Amino acid sequence: MIEVKNLSSSIDLESFRVSGLGTARLLVTTCSLDRYPDIKTSDPIRALQAQVLELADKKGALEAEVAILNGYGKNMANMPDLTPDSATSFSNMLFEKTLSNATAVRGLDAEIMELRRQIDQLKDAKIGMANARAIVTIVADKADPAQLRLTYRESSCRMFRATV
């Protein structure tokens, strides 16, 4: 039995091949990928995702506030005690609040984009991790030298060959 560790996580598990057996026979080959995320990269991703959710909540609250104020403004026509001064005051406040919230939302969108970029970078770093392994079991009737060649394809369509 031969175990090859630290293969790229981008390996196409169905593409794994063994050649160069000589007089030996191949019994079993298995190729597997450690699907458990590496704590060192998963924790920062989770923390960044939590920040994205928090910023999205703030953005939603700002947008809801403007929607509520707009709804209130539409109902002002039905208010019998409304004076022109209070209508003007509300209109000015609504204008200022809408502008300030729109500016804040743009800032939050920029922060969310930056956090998502950082998340993508961490995820991309994980793709190339060496956490796949292959186990090859061979049998032979007699002790003859063999030069095993392991061939596999990565998801990027690149072909790799290793000699054991």
N, CA, C and O of each residue as an XYZ file, in Angstrom:
656
protein
N       0.850     -1.168      0.000
C       0.000      0.000      0.000
C       0.901      1.237      0.000
O       1.870      1.333      0.752
N       0.544      2.167     -0.864
C       1.283      3.421     -0.974
C       0.291      4.561     -0.753
O      -0.782      4.592     -1.356
N       0.661      5.490      0.116
C      -0.199      6.640      0.373
C       0.541      7.899     -0.069
O       1.680      8.144      0.327
N      -0.131      8.684     -0.895
C       0.424      9.945     -1.363
C      -0.424     11.045     -0.741
O      -1.629     11.128     -0.981
N       0.216     11.885      0.056
C      -0.495     12.952      0.768
C      -0.175     14.302      0.153
O       0.710     14.431     -0.693
N      -0.915     15.298      0.599
C      -0.688     16.701      0.240
C      -0.820     16.980     -1.256
O      -0.083     17.795     -1.811
N      -1.763     16.298     -1.898
C      -2.093     16.635     -3.280
C      -2.976     17.875     -3.259
O      -3.615     18.172     -2.249
N      -3.009     18.584     -4.351
C      -3.788     19.817     -4.427
C      -5.276     19.533     -4.218
O      -5.790     18.511     -4.671
N      -5.950     20.433     -3.538
C      -7.389     20.286     -3.325
C      -8.170     20.503     -4.612
O      -9.377     20.261     -4.639
N      -7.521     20.949     -5.673
C      -8.182     21.163     -6.959
C      -8.208     19.900     -7.811
O      -8.605     19.948     -8.975
N      -7.792     18.780     -7.248
C      -7.700     17.534     -8.003
C      -9.082     17.073     -8.465
O     -10.067     17.175     -7.735
N      -9.126     16.565     -9.693
C     -10.338     15.912    -10.207
C     -10.242     14.463     -9.747
O      -9.452     13.686    -10.284
N     -11.048     14.100     -8.751
C     -10.930     12.785     -8.107
C     -11.147     11.631     -9.081
O     -10.627     10.537     -8.860
N     -11.897     11.852    -10.142
C     -12.167     10.786    -11.119
C     -11.012     10.606    -12.107
O     -10.982      9.615    -12.836
N     -10.080     11.527    -12.145
C      -9.013     11.475    -13.146
C      -7.767     10.722    -12.660
O      -6.837     10.519    -13.440
N      -7.730     10.314    -11.416
C      -6.534      9.703    -10.833
C      -6.234      8.370    -11.518
O      -7.104      7.503    -11.590
N      -5.007      8.201    -12.023
C      -4.589      6.983    -12.733
C      -3.220      6.540    -12.236
O      -2.395      7.354    -11.821
N      -2.995      5.213    -12.288
C      -1.708      4.630    -11.899
C      -1.191      3.837    -13.097
O      -1.929      3.060    -13.703
N       0.081      4.039    -13.432
C       0.697      3.266    -14.517
C       2.115      2.897    -14.102
O       2.580      3.313    -13.041
N       2.796      2.126    -14.924
C       4.168      1.718    -14.642
C       4.265      0.601    -13.615
O       5.236      0.536    -12.861
N       3.263     -0.284    -13.575
C       3.216     -1.333    -12.561
C       4.213     -2.470    -12.818
O       4.560     -3.205    -11.893
N       4.667     -2.616    -14.041
C       5.545     -3.747    -14.340
C       4.746     -5.044    -14.209
O       3.672     -5.174    -14.795
N       5.272     -6.010    -13.436
C       4.577     -7.290    -13.265
C       3.546     -7.243    -12.136
O       2.800     -8.203    -11.939
N       3.502     -6.154    -11.408
C       2.548     -6.027    -10.294
C       1.139     -5.781    -10.835
O       0.951     -5.399    -11.990
N       0.165     -6.012     -9.967
C      -1.242     -5.789    -10.319
C      -1.826     -4.742     -9.370
O      -1.516     -4.695     -8.180
N      -2.644     -3.947     -9.928
C      -3.313     -2.913     -9.151
C      -4.564     -3.510     -8.516
O      -5.432     -4.036     -9.213
N      -4.650     -3.426     -7.192
C      -5.843     -3.920     -6.501
C      -6.869     -2.805     -6.339
O      -8.002     -2.920     -6.807
N      -6.470     -1.741     -5.682
C      -7.402     -0.669     -5.368
C      -6.684      0.668     -5.408
O      -5.534      0.786     -4.986
N      -7.381      1.673     -5.923
C      -6.906      3.051     -5.780
C      -8.058      3.865     -5.212
O      -9.206      3.724     -5.634
N      -7.742      4.696     -4.275
C      -8.733      5.636     -3.756
C      -8.088      7.008     -3.711
O      -6.909      7.163     -3.393
N      -8.877      7.962     -4.031
C      -8.402      9.336     -3.987
C      -9.469     10.118     -3.236
O     -10.649     10.052     -3.582
N      -9.067     10.847     -2.228
C     -10.047     11.571     -1.410
C      -9.544     12.970     -1.101
O      -8.354     13.277     -1.163
N     -10.514     13.789     -0.768
C     -10.237     15.181     -0.445
C     -10.759     15.449      0.947
O     -11.906     15.135      1.266
N      -9.904     16.035      1.775
C     -10.318     16.390      3.132
C     -11.307     17.536      3.027
O     -10.918     18.667      2.738
N     -12.570     17.256      3.256
C     -13.618     18.259      3.099
C     -13.766     19.148      4.325
O     -14.522     20.119      4.286
N     -13.075     18.847      5.398
C     -13.202     19.672      6.596
C     -12.370     20.926      6.414
O     -11.177     20.839      6.123
N     -12.974     22.081      6.581
C     -12.234     23.322      6.357
C     -11.120     23.512      7.381
O     -11.224     23.105      8.538
N     -10.091     24.126      6.924
C      -8.963     24.450      7.793
C      -9.388     25.581      8.718
O      -9.834     26.633      8.260
N      -9.251     25.364     10.011
C      -9.690     26.341     11.004
C      -8.996     27.686     10.768
O      -9.605     28.739     10.959
N      -7.744     27.655     10.358
C      -6.989     28.892     10.193
C      -7.596     29.800      9.133
O      -7.485     31.022      9.235
N      -8.240     29.222      8.110
C      -8.854     30.067      7.084
C     -10.360     30.181      7.262
O     -10.950     31.154      6.791
N     -10.999     29.237      7.915
C     -12.454     29.283      8.073
C     -12.891     30.337      9.079
O     -13.881     31.032      8.849
N     -12.177     30.468     10.182
C     -12.568     31.446     11.201
C     -12.550     32.878     10.661
O     -13.508     33.616     10.892
N     -11.504     33.297      9.956
C     -11.531     34.660      9.408
C     -12.659     34.851      8.385
O     -13.245     35.931      8.309
N     -12.963     33.817      7.606
C     -14.055     33.927      6.637
C     -15.373     34.125      7.370
O     -16.176     34.980      6.997
N     -15.594     33.334      8.410
C     -16.832     33.479      9.190
C     -16.921     34.869      9.828
O     -17.994     35.472      9.851
N     -15.814     35.369     10.338
C     -15.807     36.697     10.961
C     -16.143     37.775      9.927
O     -16.908     38.696     10.211
N     -15.572     37.657      8.738
C     -15.859     38.632      7.685
C     -17.314     38.524      7.227
O     -17.962     39.538      6.968
N     -17.823     37.304      7.129
C     -19.224     37.132      6.740
C     -20.160     37.733      7.789
O     -21.197     38.296      7.439
N     -19.810     37.620      9.053
C     -20.614     38.220     10.117
C     -20.608     39.749      9.987
O     -21.632     40.397     10.206
N     -19.457     40.315      9.633
C     -19.376     41.760      9.436
C     -20.251     42.196      8.258
O     -20.905     43.237      8.312
N     -20.255     41.381      7.184
C     -21.092     41.691      6.021
C     -22.561     41.709      6.432
O     -23.306     42.610      6.046
N     -22.979     40.709      7.218
C     -24.373     40.656      7.670
C     -24.730     41.870      8.531
O     -25.815     42.435      8.397
N     -23.817     42.262      9.407
C     -24.052     43.418     10.273
C     -24.214     44.694      9.446
O     -25.108     45.500      9.703
N     -23.340     44.866      8.452
C     -23.433     46.052      7.596
C     -24.709     46.019      6.753
O     -25.336     47.055      6.529
N     -25.089     44.832      6.288
C     -26.324     44.703      5.504
C     -27.544     45.052      6.361
O     -28.501     45.655      5.875
N     -27.500     44.667      7.642
C     -28.589     45.044      8.558
C     -28.670     46.559      8.724
O     -29.761     47.129      8.706
N     -27.517     47.213      8.886
C     -27.497     48.677      9.018
C     -28.044     49.339      7.758
O     -28.814     50.297      7.822
N     -27.627     48.802      6.607
C     -28.101     49.332      5.331
C     -29.625     49.191      5.232
O     -30.314     50.125      4.823
N     -30.135     48.039      5.604
C     -31.578     47.810      5.578
C     -32.324     48.754      6.500
O     -33.406     49.235      6.162
N     -31.750     49.020      7.664
C     -32.391     49.939      8.615
C     -32.437     51.356      8.058
O     -33.441     52.050      8.214
N     -31.359     51.790      7.409
C     -31.340     53.130      6.817
C     -32.372     53.248      5.696
O     -33.076     54.252      5.596
N     -32.456     52.227      4.865
C     -33.419     52.243      3.770
C     -34.852     52.198      4.302
O     -35.736     52.857      3.754
N     -35.087     51.427      5.365
C     -36.420     51.341      5.968
C     -36.825     52.681      6.572
O     -37.983     53.088      6.480
N     -35.867     53.358      7.187
C     -36.160     54.654      7.796
C     -36.678     55.636      6.748
O     -37.672     56.324      6.979
N     -36.016     55.702      5.608
C     -36.442     56.607      4.550
C     -37.811     56.184      4.011
O     -38.650     57.035      3.717
N     -38.037     54.881      3.883
C     -39.336     54.397      3.398
C     -40.459     54.794      4.363
O     -41.543     55.182      3.927
N     -40.202     54.698      5.658
C     -41.207     55.087      6.669
C     -41.486     56.584      6.584
O     -42.641     57.008      6.610
N     -40.432     57.374      6.485
C     -40.617     58.829      6.382
C     -41.378     59.204      5.106
O     -42.222     60.099      5.126
N     -41.077     58.519      4.001
C     -41.806     58.776      2.756
C     -43.281     58.432      2.915
O     -44.151     59.165      2.443
N     -43.556     57.323      3.577
C     -44.946     56.929      3.827
C     -45.668     57.952      4.682
O     -46.826     58.284      4.433
N     -44.971     58.446      5.691
C     -45.545     59.471      6.561
C     -45.835     60.733      5.751
O     -46.888     61.350      5.912
N     -44.909     61.111      4.889
C     -45.082     62.306      4.057
C     -46.292     62.180      3.145
O     -47.009     63.158      2.934
N     -46.530     60.997      2.602
C     -47.689     60.793      1.731
C     -48.997     60.933      2.515
O     -50.002     61.389      1.970
N     -48.985     60.544      3.785
C     -50.198     60.621      4.615
C     -50.435     62.017      5.189
O     -51.490     62.267      5.772
N     -49.486     62.921      5.036
C     -49.627     64.266      5.598
C     -50.804     65.024      4.984
O     -51.386     65.897      5.629
N     -51.149     64.699      3.762
C     -52.259     65.399      3.108
C     -53.576     65.145      3.837
O     -54.505     65.948      3.756
N     -53.647     64.017      4.551
C     -54.870     63.659      5.270
C     -54.894     64.191      6.708
O     -55.805     63.869      7.470
N     -53.923     64.983      7.073
C     -53.841     65.500      8.443
C     -54.494     66.879      8.497
O     -53.992     67.824      7.888
N     -55.610     67.004      9.220
C     -56.325     68.306      9.235
C     -55.569     69.412      9.968
O     -55.766     70.587      9.660
N     -54.715     69.073     10.923
C     -54.033     70.097     11.720
C     -52.700     70.533     11.110
O     -51.965     71.301     11.730
N     -52.379     70.062      9.920
C     -51.080     70.328      9.299
C     -50.991     71.781      8.839
O     -51.834     72.265      8.083
N     -49.961     72.453      9.309
C     -49.740     73.841      8.898
C     -48.694     73.860      7.787
O     -47.904     72.922      7.676
N     -48.673     74.882      6.985
C     -47.653     74.977      5.927
C     -46.237     74.957      6.489
O     -45.334     74.388      5.876
N     -46.039     75.574      7.649
C     -44.693     75.586      8.251
C     -44.250     74.178      8.653
O     -43.106     73.792      8.411
N     -45.147     73.423      9.259
C     -44.768     72.064      9.675
C     -44.562     71.165      8.454
O     -43.706     70.281      8.480
N     -45.334     71.379      7.387
C     -45.149     70.600      6.154
C     -43.793     70.918      5.536
O     -43.086     70.018      5.085
N     -43.432     72.196      5.515
C     -42.130     72.609      4.968
C     -40.998     72.066      5.823
O     -39.989     71.586      5.306
N     -41.173     72.146      7.130
C     -40.155     71.631      8.050
C     -39.948     70.130      7.840
O     -38.816     69.649      7.786
N     -41.058     69.400      7.722
C     -40.951     67.957      7.494
C     -40.294     67.666      6.152
O     -39.446     66.781      6.043
N     -40.693     68.416      5.139
C     -40.123     68.214      3.803
C     -38.611     68.434      3.809
O     -37.867     67.659      3.209
N     -38.160     69.489      4.488
C     -36.715     69.752      4.586
C     -35.997     68.641      5.341
O     -34.927     68.185      4.936
N     -36.611     68.211      6.455
C     -36.010     67.123      7.236
C     -35.947     65.835      6.403
O     -34.950     65.116      6.444
N     -37.016     65.548      5.646
C     -37.046     64.354      4.803
C     -35.953     64.421      3.743
O     -35.270     63.429      3.490
N     -35.789     65.572      3.132
C     -34.749     65.755      2.127
C     -33.366     65.509      2.714
O     -32.576     64.760      2.139
N     -33.064     66.128      3.848
C     -31.756     65.958      4.504
C     -31.534     64.500      4.924
O     -30.454     63.945      4.725
N     -32.559     63.899      5.499
C     -32.438     62.503      5.963
C     -32.226     61.561      4.784
O     -31.418     60.636      4.867
N     -32.943     61.788      3.690
C     -32.791     60.946      2.499
C     -31.372     61.047      1.950
O     -30.764     60.038      1.591
N     -30.848     62.275      1.885
C     -29.474     62.465      1.395
C     -28.447     61.810      2.317
O     -27.544     61.113      1.854
N     -28.588     62.036      3.615
C     -27.601     61.474      4.544
C     -27.668     59.941      4.552
O     -26.637     59.272      4.624
N     -28.879     59.392      4.479
C     -29.003     57.931      4.450
C     -28.444     57.353      3.146
O     -27.810     56.298      3.150
N     -28.682     58.052      2.032
C     -28.150     57.575      0.745
C     -26.624     57.565      0.774
O     -25.999     56.633      0.269
N     -26.028     58.591      1.360
C     -24.560     58.641      1.500
C     -24.075     57.508      2.392
O     -23.085     56.846      2.080
N     -24.769     57.288      3.497
C     -24.388     56.204      4.417
C     -24.529     54.845      3.745
O     -23.684     53.971      3.937
N     -25.588     54.656      2.959
C     -25.799     53.380      2.257
C     -24.679     53.145      1.251
O     -24.184     52.024      1.133
N     -24.274     54.176      0.529
C     -23.155     54.027     -0.421
C     -21.871     53.626      0.314
O     -21.114     52.780     -0.163
N     -21.635     54.237      1.473
C     -20.462     53.872      2.271
C     -20.533     52.426      2.743
O     -19.536     51.705      2.713
N     -21.715     52.007      3.178
C     -21.881     50.615      3.611
C     -21.696     49.647      2.445
O     -21.092     48.586      2.604
N     -22.215     50.014      1.271
C     -22.021     49.175      0.081
C     -20.536     49.008     -0.234
O     -20.090     47.915     -0.582
N     -19.775     50.092     -0.111
C     -18.333     50.025     -0.364
C     -17.652     49.113      0.659
O     -16.785     48.315      0.302
N     -18.045     49.232      1.925
C     -17.467     48.366      2.961
C     -17.824     46.903      2.712
O     -16.982     46.018      2.861
N     -19.072     46.657      2.335
C     -19.512     45.279      2.056
C     -18.730     44.706      0.883
O     -18.307     43.550      0.920
N     -18.535     45.516     -0.167
C     -17.755     45.048     -1.321
C     -16.331     44.689     -0.924
O     -15.797     43.672     -1.366
N     -15.719     45.515     -0.095
C     -14.348     45.252      0.357
C     -14.280     43.969      1.183
O     -13.366     43.162      1.011
N     -15.246     43.786      2.077
C     -15.268     42.561      2.887
C     -15.468     41.332      2.005
O     -14.830     40.302      2.224
N     -16.336     41.432      1.025
C     -16.552     40.291      0.110
C     -15.298     39.995     -0.698
O     -15.002     38.835     -0.985
N     -14.560     41.036     -1.068
C     -13.289     40.834     -1.782
C     -12.305     40.073     -0.893
O     -11.612     39.167     -1.354
N     -12.252     40.453      0.392
C     -11.371     39.754      1.327
C     -11.809     38.297      1.515
O     -10.970     37.400      1.596
N     -13.113     38.067      1.583
C     -13.634     36.693      1.703
C     -13.230     35.882      0.483
O     -12.778     34.744      0.615
N     -13.390     36.461     -0.712
C     -13.005     35.762     -1.944
C     -11.517     35.434     -1.955
O     -11.124     34.351     -2.389
N     -10.686     36.364     -1.480
C      -9.245     36.106     -1.427
C      -8.933     34.931     -0.504
O      -8.112     34.076     -0.836
N      -9.590     34.891      0.655
C      -9.366     33.775      1.580
C      -9.855     32.463      0.982
O      -9.202     31.430      1.132
N     -10.994     32.496      0.309
C     -11.518     31.279     -0.326
C     -10.592     30.813     -1.441
O     -10.343     29.617     -1.590
N     -10.076     31.774     -2.234
C      -9.145     31.414     -3.309
C      -7.872     30.806     -2.742
O      -7.294     29.898     -3.339
N      -7.438     31.298     -1.603
C      -6.228     30.749     -0.978
C      -6.461     29.308     -0.543
O      -5.539     28.492     -0.562
N      -7.699     28.995     -0.149
C      -8.015     27.634      0.291
C      -8.060     26.653     -0.874
O      -7.791     25.465     -0.692
N      -8.403     27.143     -2.085
C      -8.543     26.254     -3.236
C      -7.247     25.530     -3.532
O      -7.264     24.346     -3.871
N      -6.127     26.216     -3.411
C      -4.852     25.598     -3.719
C      -4.253     24.798     -2.579
O      -3.121     24.326     -2.682
N      -4.992     24.641     -1.500
C      -4.454     23.919     -0.348
C      -4.167     22.469     -0.719
O      -4.848     21.879     -1.558
N      -3.176     21.924     -0.096
C      -2.794     20.543     -0.341
C      -3.448     19.657      0.713
O      -2.837     19.329      1.730
N      -4.697     19.275      0.458
C      -5.379     18.450      1.440
C      -6.072     17.247      0.806
O      -7.009     16.694      1.382
N      -5.616     16.842     -0.377
C      -6.120     15.626     -1.012
C      -5.077     14.530     -0.818
O      -3.889     14.805     -0.646
N      -5.548     13.275     -0.850
C      -4.598     12.167     -0.729
C      -5.079     11.001     -1.570
O      -6.269     10.858     -1.851
N      -4.132     10.178     -1.961
C      -4.432      8.990     -2.755
C      -3.792      7.788     -2.084
O      -2.685      7.866     -1.550
N      -4.510      6.674     -2.122
C      -3.978      5.408     -1.597
C      -4.027      4.401     -2.735
O      -5.070      4.185     -3.353
N      -2.886      3.794     -2.996
C      -2.758      2.808     -4.072
C      -2.331      1.496     -3.440
O      -1.341      1.443     -2.711
N      -3.077      0.440     -3.719
C      -2.722     -0.897     -3.214
C      -2.410     -1.774     -4.409
O      -3.233     -1.952     -5.308
N      -1.192     -2.323     -4.398
C      -0.776     -3.209     -5.486
C      -0.321     -4.538     -4.900
O       0.054     -4.612     -3.730
N      -0.356     -5.584     -5.712
C       0.159     -6.903     -5.322
C       1.049     -7.405     -6.435
O       0.876     -7.053     -7.602
N       2.008     -8.237     -6.055
C       2.918     -8.824     -7.041
C       3.238    -10.242     -6.629
O       3.312    -10.546     -5.439
N       3.428    -11.114     -7.608
C       3.789    -12.509     -7.332
C       5.242    -12.625     -6.912
O       5.606    -13.529     -6.159
N       6.066    -11.719     -7.392
C       7.488    -11.741     -7.021
C       7.997    -10.314     -6.896
O       7.368     -9.368     -7.369
N       9.122    -10.183     -6.262
C       9.703     -8.866     -6.011
C      10.442     -8.388     -7.257
O      11.596     -8.753     -7.482
N       9.783     -7.587     -8.046
C      10.376     -6.966     -9.228
C      10.303     -5.454     -9.051
O       9.370     -4.946     -8.428
N      11.272     -4.740     -9.590
C      11.203     -3.282     -9.487
C      10.042     -2.741    -10.336
O       9.715     -3.286    -11.390
N       9.454     -1.695     -9.864
C       8.379     -1.024    -10.602
C       8.524      0.477    -10.372
O       8.887      0.931     -9.286
N       8.237      1.211    -11.403
C       8.280      2.662    -11.281
C       6.856      3.176    -11.510
O       6.420      3.402    -12.638
N       6.161      3.346    -10.398
C       4.766      3.768    -10.475
C       4.664      5.231    -10.883
O       5.419      6.081    -10.411
N       3.723      5.501    -11.762
C       3.441      6.870    -12.175
C       1.980      7.160    -11.825
O       1.068      6.437    -12.226
N       1.794      8.216    -11.081
C       0.459      8.653    -10.692
C       0.117      9.876    -11.537
O       0.869     10.850    -11.574
N      -1.001      9.814    -12.200
C      -1.407     10.911    -13.065
C      -2.791     11.373    -12.634
O      -3.669     10.554    -12.361
N      -2.983     12.677    -12.574
C      -4.295     13.216    -12.240
C      -4.455     14.576    -12.899
O      -3.480     15.205    -13.311
N      -5.685     15.011    -12.988
C      -6.007     16.302    -13.581
C      -6.573     17.193    -12.482
O      -7.295     16.730    -11.598
N      -6.238     18.469    -12.550
C      -6.818     19.432    -11.618
C      -8.021     20.085    -12.278
O      -8.180     20.034    -13.497
N      -8.857     20.693    -11.466
C     -10.066     21.318    -11.998
C      -9.736     22.433    -12.991
O     -10.588     22.824    -13.790
N      -8.524     22.939    -12.946
C      -8.107     23.962    -13.902
C      -7.695     23.334    -15.231
O      -7.199     24.029    -16.118
N      -7.898     22.010    -15.374
C      -7.604     21.235    -16.593
C      -6.106     21.049    -16.819
O      -5.700     20.671    -17.917
N      -5.293     21.299    -15.831
C      -3.859     21.031    -15.964
C      -3.625     19.575    -15.592
O      -4.285     19.046    -14.697
N      -2.696     18.930    -16.271
C      -2.375     17.518    -16.024
C      -1.097     17.453    -15.191
O      -0.151     18.202    -15.438
N      -1.071     16.547    -14.194
C       0.097     16.369    -13.355
C       0.498     14.903    -13.355
O      -0.342     14.010    -13.467
N       1.786     14.676    -13.228
C       2.295     13.323    -13.156
C       3.347     13.275    -12.065
O       4.225     14.135    -11.993
N       3.251     12.261    -11.218
C       4.231     12.065    -10.154
C       4.778     10.655    -10.262
O       4.031      9.718    -10.542
N       6.052     10.499    -10.046
C       6.676      9.181    -10.072
C       7.003      8.780     -8.646
O       7.616      9.541     -7.897
N       6.583      7.565     -8.278
C       6.809      7.064     -6.935
C       7.828      5.964     -6.987
O       8.173      5.392     -5.953
